[in-house]
Amino acid sequence: MKHNITVKDIKLYAYHGCLEEEALIGGHYSVDVYIETNFTEAAKSDDLAKTVDYVWVNRVVKEEMAIRSKLIETVGQRIMDRLKTEVSDDAEFKIVIKKLSPPIEGEVTFVSISIDSRQ
């Protein structure tokens, strides 16, 4: 059986980007993590150890977002690698990183990347 856990709209301030100014002043980001897993045993036993802990997911995102990168693609891959490596079951993940109000010409709400381990 497959179940879904979503950690949506993790708000962060980080220093990613190719421009030198982005390294100095930073910007706002939002991260969504979608998890497909089987938490039947956790639901039956009421045991957090038998599911993916969303508090831990939030911590992984914050830790990886704190490491400066030029590309949000790089940050997304680091987050995905940690999630896949550190979860012992067959969980699958989708990550969406939104860079809010990016420093590009014109009015743009956000740019985003997504990485989906299910594909």
Buried (B, 14 or more C-beta within 10 A) or exposed (E): EEBEBEBEEBEBEBBBBEEEEBEEEBBBBBBBBBBBBBBEEBEEEEEEEBBBEBEBBBEBBEEBBEEBBEEBEBBBBBBBEBBEEEBEEEBBBBBBBBBBEBEEEEEEEEEBBEBEBEE
